[in-house]
């Protein structure tokens, strides 16, 4: 069963795949609330989908290698269906 936050996490994953970013840039570029992004990043981190580098304002988030591979597979399937 999919979660209500799945679409938002996919949006964040696609963004981070192309743009490793700090929390503020993710919020700004995706038009999402800071607390929303913070929650989804934490869920993704706990599930080994996101890693970070640095700390404080400069902390940059990016996808783990396994998340990158999974995202590529999902996109292949998605685009094949269109």
N, C-alpha and C positions, 0 to 999 in steps of 0.2 A: 504494500500500500504506500502510495506517495504521501509525503508530508506537505503541509501548506507552505512551508518555506522552501520546498524543492526548487521552484521556479526562480526564486531570489538567489538561492545558492548557485544555480546554474548560471545566472546572469553574472554573479560575482566571479565564478570560476572562469567563464569566457573572458571577462575583462582582465583578470589576473594573468591569464595565459599569454595575453598580448602586452600587458602593462603592469609588471610588478609595481606596487604602489603602497603609499602609506594610507592610513584610514581616511584621512581628510580628502585625499584625491579620489579614493573609491566612492565616497559619499557624493562628492561634487560631480564627478563624471557620470555616475549612474543615477543621480537624483534621488538618493536614498538617505534616510535619517541616520545619524551617527550611531545611535543605540541599536538600530536595526542591523547595520553593517557589523558592529561590534559583536552582536549575538551570533550572526551567521558565520563570521570569521572564527569565533570560538567553537561553534559546532563543527566546522570544517577542520579546525586544528585538532580537536579531540578525535576526529576520524581519520587523521593522517592525510588530509587532502591539501592542507595549507601549512607552510612554514614561514618563519620570519627571520629577518636579519636586522641587527641594530636594536635601538631601544628608544623609548620616549616618542617624541613627534617624528623622528626620523626612522622609526621602525617600518620596514618595508615587508609586505606580504607577497608571497608567490606560491604557485602550486608545487606540490611535491612531484617528483618524476612519475610516480604511479598515477597521480591525478591527471597529469598531462597526457599520459597514454590513454587513460580511461576517457578523457574528454575527446581526444582524437577519434576514438572508436565510436563514441556516441554521435559525434558530428558526421562521421562516415555513414552511419546507419540513417541518420536524419536526412542528410542530403540525398541519399540513394532513393528514399521514399518519395521525394518531390518530383 
